[in-house]
Amino acid sequence: MLINYDYDLIIIGAGCAGLSLAHRLTREDYKVCILELSDNINSKNKLWSFWDTYETPYEDIIKKKWVNLIIKDKNKTSEINCDRYSYNSIDSHDFNNYIFKVIQKNKNIDLILSSEVLNIRKEEKSISVTTNKNKYICKHVFDSRPENIKVSMWQQFFGSYIKTEQEIFDDQKATFMEFSKLRNKFHFMYILPFSPTEALIESTYFSSKKENNMLDAEIIKKYMQNNFPNSEFKIVKSENGSIPMDTKIKAVSQKYITKIGSYSGATRASTGYTFINIQKQVDHIIKLLPRILMGKGTPKNNFHSYLLRKMDQIFLDIVDNDPDFMKGALIKLFSSKNHDAQIRFLSDIPNIFDLIKVIILLPKIKFLKYSLGFIRKND
Ligand SMILES: Cc1cc2nc3c(=O)[nH]c(=O)nc-3n(C[C@H](O)[C@H](O)[C@H](O)COP(=O)(O)OP(=O)(O)OC[C@H]3O[C@@H](n4cnc5c(N)ncnc54)[C@H](O)[C@@H]3O)c2cc1C
């Protein structure tokens, strides 16, 4: 028989969004339950990278910061100057363990693993959440489960953490994008050197189809052999995943259920960046929480303005139709001396002057043709 448990708030999913919200709630006085499907949330590894454009409570667990990034293909290289907004990485294990410790000390928050949410129902004066094990009653639900929706493009990647014998990496410079010679594919390597002997090397595809080719340890080994032929290295661990890239993903929150995380629209369609938007989202929820609980407030989920979504859609259409052209356009986007405008643009906070600068640097005729519909996707 199912037992009823009573809470103020239920969070579904102990991923980045669920745990970020739970962490903020440790400073509040609500009875909270987090229901998580998996039995071990550290079973998967993720490294979240982002430009330092928004203050988060996670400064102490940042694994590494870079102020120089490189974007290149076989002919051209641009350096991205991140003096003002450093490029930071957080390891999801450090993040999970840090938040676990805070939650464990808090008697108001329960984390229940191996709990699959099957059903959410509005009762007369409450919400009931049924899992494979129990029934929970609360006033409001925050739901971070992925949606089963058709997505126009995926960012797919496979990355390995490399440890070398010799000091071979320049850990002052990360490689944002190193486009491969593969023609008609939007494929690049992403390299984050943590020290002269340690780096994450990731093979990444933007594609509307699943691309298993080039997404395994072999490509990483080949990259190491080609670029550092005399070095001995071992793969310590690997991460892989796919991030939905679609301008149409939007929150379908209801009065008593608020959608959070990637599938609430927090993921930027053209880049996959999500971490900072999740932090903004949970800070906004905390401010609005008393009103949400009274049924009088719905959190804003407009992470990206209409103009940014429109520009992202054009970007995705060109990546799909003409990936080789887009690679050159991106390198040119960073051909200016200062890159604060481009970083604010990629981090969802461009001002009007930033947008003008980005538009000037991008190939205007091609973008205009796509935006006016003269060229359509897969023409
Ligand atoms: C490998 C990887 C690297 C990434 N790198 C970056 C990066 O560098 N920068 C960046 O900004 N973004 C990055 N992202 C994108 C984004 O930040 C992450 O996907 C982020 O984890 C999204 O958080 P979330 O809480 O929305 O979803 P998730 O972290 O996926 O959390 C959802 C949770 O819900 C649980 N769940 C699902 N169904 C149920 C159910 N029925 N009942 C209970 N629980 C359920 C899942 O088990 C999961 O724990 C990356 C993504 C991946 C996969």
PDBQT file of the ligand as one rigid body, heavy atoms in Angstrom, charges set to zero:
ROOT
HETATM    1  C1  LIG A 401      27.886  15.651 -20.705  1.00  0.00    +0.000 C 
HETATM    2  C2  LIG A 401      27.241  17.012 -20.701  1.00  0.00    +0.000 A 
HETATM    3  C3  LIG A 401      28.029  18.166 -20.671  1.00  0.00    +0.000 A 
HETATM    4  C4  LIG A 401      27.429  19.429 -20.642  1.00  0.00    +0.000 A 
HETATM    5  N1  LIG A 401      28.230  20.527 -20.627  1.00  0.00    +0.000 NA
HETATM    6  C5  LIG A 401      27.661  21.752 -20.506  1.00  0.00    +0.000 A 
HETATM    7  C6  LIG A 401      28.492  22.894 -20.392  1.00  0.00    +0.000 A 
HETATM    8  O1  LIG A 401      29.715  22.813 -20.516  1.00  0.00    +0.000 OA
HETATM    9  N2  LIG A 401      27.905  24.100 -20.182  1.00  0.00    +0.000 N 
HETATM   10  C7  LIG A 401      26.540  24.238 -20.083  1.00  0.00    +0.000 A 
HETATM   11  O2  LIG A 401      26.058  25.349 -19.835  1.00  0.00    +0.000 OA
HETATM   12  N3  LIG A 401      25.736  23.164 -20.241  1.00  0.00    +0.000 NA
HETATM   13  C8  LIG A 401      26.261  21.931 -20.450  1.00  0.00    +0.000 A 
HETATM   14  N4  LIG A 401      25.449  20.843 -20.583  1.00  0.00    +0.000 N 
HETATM   15  C9  LIG A 401      23.987  21.062 -20.690  1.00  0.00    +0.000 C 
HETATM   16  C10 LIG A 401      23.280  21.212 -19.324  1.00  0.00    +0.000 C 
HETATM   17  O3  LIG A 401      23.964  22.068 -18.460  1.00  0.00    +0.000 OA
HETATM   18  C11 LIG A 401      23.073  19.880 -18.658  1.00  0.00    +0.000 C 
HETATM   19  O4  LIG A 401      22.381  19.013 -19.488  1.00  0.00    +0.000 OA
HETATM   20  C12 LIG A 401      22.355  19.998 -17.303  1.00  0.00    +0.000 C 
HETATM   21  O5  LIG A 401      22.711  18.857 -16.619  1.00  0.00    +0.000 OA
HETATM   22  C13 LIG A 401      20.824  20.097 -17.429  1.00  0.00    +0.000 C 
HETATM   23  O6  LIG A 401      20.272  20.013 -16.130  1.00  0.00    +0.000 OA
HETATM   24  P1  LIG A 401      18.793  19.541 -15.869  1.00  0.00    +0.000 P 
HETATM   25  O7  LIG A 401      18.599  19.540 -14.403  1.00  0.00    +0.000 OA
HETATM   26  O8  LIG A 401      17.864  20.300 -16.730  1.00  0.00    +0.000 OA
HETATM   27  O9  LIG A 401      18.721  18.032 -16.429  1.00  0.00    +0.000 OA
HETATM   28  P2  LIG A 401      19.439  16.758 -15.834  1.00  0.00    +0.000 P 
HETATM   29  O10 LIG A 401      20.752  17.103 -15.234  1.00  0.00    +0.000 OA
HETATM   30  O11 LIG A 401      19.405  15.729 -16.921  1.00  0.00    +0.000 OA
HETATM   31  O12 LIG A 401      18.474  16.307 -14.639  1.00  0.00    +0.000 OA
HETATM   32  C14 LIG A 401      17.215  15.704 -14.824  1.00  0.00    +0.000 C 
HETATM   33  C15 LIG A 401      17.089  14.656 -13.703  1.00  0.00    +0.000 C 
HETATM   34  O13 LIG A 401      15.766  14.135 -13.713  1.00  0.00    +0.000 OA
HETATM   35  C16 LIG A 401      15.852  12.740 -13.415  1.00  0.00    +0.000 C 
HETATM   36  N5  LIG A 401      14.622  12.099 -13.889  1.00  0.00    +0.000 N 
HETATM   37  C17 LIG A 401      14.268  11.857 -15.170  1.00  0.00    +0.000 A 
HETATM   38  N6  LIG A 401      13.056  11.249 -15.208  1.00  0.00    +0.000 NA
HETATM   39  C18 LIG A 401      12.637  11.112 -13.924  1.00  0.00    +0.000 A 
HETATM   40  C19 LIG A 401      11.476  10.557 -13.303  1.00  0.00    +0.000 A 
HETATM   41  N7  LIG A 401      10.479  10.030 -14.033  1.00  0.00    +0.000 N 
HETATM   42  N8  LIG A 401      11.389  10.585 -11.946  1.00  0.00    +0.000 NA
HETATM   43  C20 LIG A 401      12.402  11.133 -11.182  1.00  0.00    +0.000 A 
HETATM   44  N9  LIG A 401      13.520  11.669 -11.722  1.00  0.00    +0.000 NA
HETATM   45  C21 LIG A 401      13.632  11.659 -13.068  1.00  0.00    +0.000 A 
HETATM   46  C22 LIG A 401      17.099  12.290 -14.167  1.00  0.00    +0.000 C 
HETATM   47  O14 LIG A 401      17.600  11.058 -13.656  1.00  0.00    +0.000 OA
HETATM   48  C23 LIG A 401      18.036  13.468 -13.911  1.00  0.00    +0.000 C 
HETATM   49  O15 LIG A 401      18.828  13.286 -12.748  1.00  0.00    +0.000 OA
HETATM   50  C24 LIG A 401      26.011  19.559 -20.660  1.00  0.00    +0.000 A 
HETATM   51  C25 LIG A 401      25.240  18.390 -20.754  1.00  0.00    +0.000 A 
HETATM   52  C26 LIG A 401      25.827  17.141 -20.804  1.00  0.00    +0.000 A 
HETATM   53  C27 LIG A 401      24.949  15.929 -20.945  1.00  0.00    +0.000 C 
ENDROOT
TORSDOF 0
